[in-house]
Amino acid sequence: MKYLIVGLGNPEKEYDNTRHNIGFSVLDNYLQKINEKTENKYSFSSDRYAFKTETKLMGRQVILIKPTTYMNLSGKAVRYWLDKENIPLENMLIVVDDLALDLGTIRLRLKGSDGGHNGLKNIIELIQTTNFNRLRFGIGSNFSKGYQIDFVLGKFTEEETKIITPQIEKTFDIIKSFVMVGMDKTMNMYNKK
């Protein structure tokens, strides 16, 4: 049983803790929690098209990747690792920032359009389907017309950080649930909250 968890973001240090990099933050949190609960100390290392690590969860292999292709070419990393590790599409979860959701809101979806998100758009183009699991993490849309790029590439304010931190913590249980019981049951548990 192999699973691929993909956190979308941009690889350079300057993008750390930006709204667009919430996918990276979620995976970093997951790894930190796994490391707290196990003898093994996993860490990300640079691999083909991504920072990658492989972890175990109750006998299941969970591969985490943070694409290094930059957001707009995320599909390159996703397609490569899906194929290389021979992972069925239903065992993949994409963690992505979402302007359409209020700050800190988490929504799980089985499929859907790219919603104007360039990372999702590229993934859809390269794997030729919209039928893949997403964990959409709300970053809000508190920006003036014409300033969307500045907003998504900007860092969270202190106030925003207080809102998103517990939600990032919660994603650990969501990812664990996805791996252990699947997307349907996980959606039923976490989309209601």
C-alpha positions as CSV (number, residue, x, y, z in Angstrom):
1,M,0.0,0.0,0.0
2,K,1.7,3.2,-1.3
3,Y,0.4,6.7,-0.9
4,L,1.7,9.9,-2.5
5,I,1.1,13.2,-0.6
6,V,2.0,16.3,-2.6
7,G,2.3,19.7,-1.0
8,L,2.3,22.5,-3.6
9,G,4.5,25.5,-3.3
10,N,7.7,27.1,-4.6
11,P,11.1,25.8,-3.6
12,E,13.2,28.9,-2.9
13,K,13.8,30.1,0.8
14,E,12.1,33.4,0.0
15,Y,8.8,31.6,-0.4
16,D,8.9,29.9,3.0
17,N,5.7,30.6,5.0
18,T,4.0,32.4,2.2
19,R,0.3,31.8,1.4
20,H,1.1,30.0,-1.8
21,N,3.3,27.6,0.1
22,I,0.8,26.3,2.5
23,G,1.2,22.8,0.9
24,F,4.9,22.8,1.9
25,S,4.0,23.9,5.5
26,V,1.4,21.1,5.8
27,L,4.0,18.5,4.7
28,D,6.6,19.9,7.0
29,N,4.1,19.7,9.9
30,Y,3.2,16.1,9.0
31,L,6.9,15.1,9.0
32,Q,7.6,16.8,12.3
33,K,4.7,14.9,13.9
34,I,5.7,11.6,12.5
35,N,9.3,12.2,13.8
36,E,7.9,12.9,17.2
37,K,6.1,9.6,17.3
38,T,8.8,7.3,15.9
39,E,12.4,6.2,16.4
40,N,13.2,7.0,12.7
41,K,14.0,10.6,11.9
42,Y,12.8,11.3,8.4
43,S,13.8,14.4,6.5
44,F,13.3,15.8,3.0
45,S,16.1,15.4,0.5
46,S,16.5,16.7,-3.0
47,D,15.3,14.2,-5.6
48,R,14.0,14.2,-9.1
49,Y,11.7,17.3,-9.5
50,A,11.0,17.4,-5.7
51,F,12.1,17.4,-2.1
52,K,11.1,13.9,-1.1
53,T,10.9,11.6,1.8
54,E,9.3,8.2,2.5
55,T,7.6,7.5,5.8
56,K,5.6,4.6,7.2
57,L,2.2,4.6,8.8
58,M,0.8,1.4,10.2
59,G,2.7,-0.7,7.6
60,R,1.8,1.6,4.7
61,Q,4.4,3.5,2.7
62,V,3.6,7.2,2.6
63,I,5.7,9.2,0.1
64,L,5.8,13.0,0.6
65,I,6.9,15.3,-2.1
66,K,7.3,19.1,-2.3
67,P,7.8,19.8,-6.0
68,T,10.9,21.9,-6.9
69,T,9.6,22.7,-10.4
70,Y,7.9,25.9,-9.1
71,M,4.1,26.0,-8.7
72,N,3.2,26.4,-12.4
73,L,5.0,23.2,-13.4
74,S,3.9,21.1,-10.4
75,G,2.4,18.5,-12.7
76,K,5.9,17.4,-13.9
77,A,6.8,16.2,-10.3
78,V,3.4,14.7,-9.7
79,R,3.4,12.7,-13.0
80,Y,7.0,11.5,-12.5
81,W,6.5,10.2,-8.9
82,L,3.1,8.7,-9.6
83,D,4.6,6.7,-12.5
84,K,7.9,5.9,-10.8
85,E,6.3,4.6,-7.6
86,N,3.4,3.0,-9.4
87,I,0.8,4.7,-7.2
88,P,-2.9,4.5,-8.0
89,L,-4.5,7.9,-8.5
90,E,-6.9,7.3,-5.6
91,N,-3.9,7.0,-3.3
92,M,-2.7,10.5,-4.1
93,L,-3.6,13.6,-2.1
94,I,-2.7,17.1,-3.3
95,V,-2.4,19.8,-0.7
96,V,-3.1,23.2,-2.2
97,D,-3.8,26.8,-1.2
98,D,-7.3,28.2,-2.1
99,L,-8.3,31.8,-2.4
100,A,-12.0,30.9,-2.6
101,L,-12.0,29.6,0.9
102,D,-11.9,31.7,4.1
103,L,-8.6,31.8,5.9
104,G,-7.9,28.5,7.7
105,T,-10.9,26.7,6.2
106,I,-10.1,23.1,5.1
107,R,-12.1,21.3,2.4
108,L,-11.5,17.8,1.0
109,R,-12.5,17.1,-2.6
110,L,-12.4,14.0,-4.8
111,K,-12.2,16.0,-8.0
112,G,-12.9,19.3,-9.6
113,S,-11.6,22.0,-11.9
114,D,-8.3,23.9,-11.3
115,G,-10.3,26.9,-9.9
116,G,-7.8,29.2,-11.5
117,H,-4.9,27.7,-9.6
118,N,-1.8,27.3,-11.9
119,G,-0.4,24.4,-9.9
120,L,-3.6,22.4,-10.2
121,K,-4.0,23.4,-13.9
122,N,-0.6,22.0,-14.7
123,I,-1.3,18.7,-12.8
124,I,-4.6,18.3,-14.7
125,E,-2.8,18.9,-18.0
126,L,0.0,16.4,-17.3
127,I,-2.0,13.5,-15.7
128,Q,-4.9,14.1,-18.0
129,T,-7.7,14.0,-15.4
130,T,-9.5,16.1,-12.9
131,N,-10.3,13.1,-10.8
132,F,-7.7,13.3,-8.0
133,N,-8.0,14.0,-4.2
134,R,-7.3,17.5,-2.9
135,L,-7.0,19.0,0.5
136,R,-7.8,22.7,-0.2
137,F,-6.5,25.0,2.5
138,G,-8.2,28.5,2.6
139,I,-5.9,31.5,2.5
140,G,-8.8,34.0,2.1
141,S,-8.9,36.7,-0.5
142,N,-8.1,39.9,1.4
143,F,-6.4,41.8,-1.4
144,S,-7.3,44.7,-3.7
145,K,-8.1,44.1,-7.4
146,G,-4.9,43.5,-9.3
147,Y,-2.9,42.5,-6.2
148,Q,-3.6,38.7,-6.2
149,I,0.0,37.7,-7.0
150,D,1.4,39.9,-4.3
151,F,-1.1,38.4,-1.9
152,V,-0.5,34.8,-2.6
153,L,3.3,35.3,-2.6
154,G,3.1,37.3,0.6
155,K,3.7,36.0,4.1
156,F,1.0,35.4,6.6
157,T,0.5,38.2,9.1
158,E,0.8,37.6,12.9
159,E,-3.0,37.5,13.2
160,E,-3.4,35.1,10.2
161,T,-0.7,32.8,11.7
162,K,-2.8,32.4,14.9
163,I,-5.7,31.3,12.7
164,I,-3.8,28.9,10.4
165,T,-1.5,27.3,12.9
166,P,-4.1,25.0,14.6
167,Q,-5.5,24.2,11.1
168,I,-2.1,23.1,9.9
169,E,-1.8,21.0,13.0
170,K,-5.2,19.4,12.1
171,T,-4.0,18.4,8.7
172,F,-1.8,15.7,10.3
173,D,-4.9,13.8,11.4
174,I,-6.6,14.4,8.0
175,I,-3.6,13.0,6.1
176,K,-3.4,10.0,8.5
177,S,-7.1,9.4,8.1
178,F,-6.8,9.6,4.3
179,V,-4.0,6.9,4.3
180,M,-5.8,4.6,6.9
181,V,-9.5,4.8,5.9
182,G,-9.6,6.5,2.5
183,M,-11.0,9.7,1.1
184,D,-14.7,9.1,1.5
185,K,-14.6,8.5,5.2
186,T,-12.1,11.3,5.7
187,M,-14.3,13.7,3.9
188,N,-17.3,12.7,6.0
189,M,-15.2,13.2,9.2
190,Y,-13.5,16.5,8.3
191,N,-15.6,18.4,5.8
192,K,-18.4,18.8,8.4
193,K,-16.2,20.6,10.9
